């Protein structure tokens, strides 16, 4: 049974764009995925809940990259989450369109 997404206040388009811009400035555009096809595989998890395609995925290579991504999410006022290491090679905080990206 597919669970529906909860109703959440989504960040504004301006906040999402700001987060992507800051991530690219601080980490470099080569470490920030923004294309729908590239981000789509990060849209869900192992649960039956309906997922969301994130606006961006950070290909973090270090603890500092993760801290930078989290600081950007806080500054731009967008939610973020980390992918389990078993699911991807590296942790991937990402700004998203809702409370759970």
N, C-alpha and C positions, 0 to 999 in steps of 0.2 A: 504494500500500500504506500503510495507516494504521499508524503506529508506536505501540506502547503506552507509557503514561507509566512512567517509572522509579519504582521503589519509593523513597519518601522519607519521612522523619519529618515529619508535618504538625504545624503549630502547634496548640496546644490551642484549644478554643472560647473559653476565657477570654482567651487571647492575641489572638485575632482580634477579639473584642469590644473589648478594650482599645485595639487599634490604630484601629478605627473611631471609638471615643469620642474618642481623642486627636486624630485627624485633624479631626473635626467641631469640637472645642474650639479647635484652633489655626488652622484654615483657614476655618471656618464651614461649616455643613451644606449650604449651596447649592453649594459647590465639591467636595463628596464624594458620589459616586454610590454607592448601596448596594443598590438594587433589583436583583433577578436579571435582569430584562429589560434594564435599563440597563447592567449589567456584562457581560452575556453576549457582546456583540460584542468584548470584550477577552479572550475565553477562549482564543484561539489565535493562531497566527502563520502565516507563509507555508509553514512546514514541513508534513510529513505527520504530525507527532506529535499525539497526542490532547491537546487543551487542557484547561484548568481555568477555571471561572468564578471570578473574584476576588470576595472579600467586599466590596471597595470599589475605586473608581477615583477618583483625584484629578484634578480639572480644573485643572491648574497654569497659572498665568498669569505666573509669574516664576521666576527662578532660586531666590529665597528660598522659594517654594512647594515646589519640588522638594527643596531641602535640608531643609525642615520635614518633608515626607513621608518622606524617607529616615531622618531622625532618629527619627521616630515608629516606623517599621518596626524600627529597631535597638532602641529602647527597649522595644517590645512583643514583640520577638523573633519577628517574622514576616518572611518574604521579601518582596521587592519587585522590580519591573522597570519599565522605561520603554518606552513604545510609540514606534516610529519616527515622526518628524514627518510623513512621507509618509502614514502610516496614519490619523492623527488630527490635528486642528488644533493641539493642544498636547500636550506630553509628559505622560504619565499614570502616575506610579509608583502602585503599589497593593499593599496587603497581600493575600496570597492564601492558599489552602489548601495550598500546596506550594512546592517550590523554584522551579518555574517556573509563574507564575500563568496 
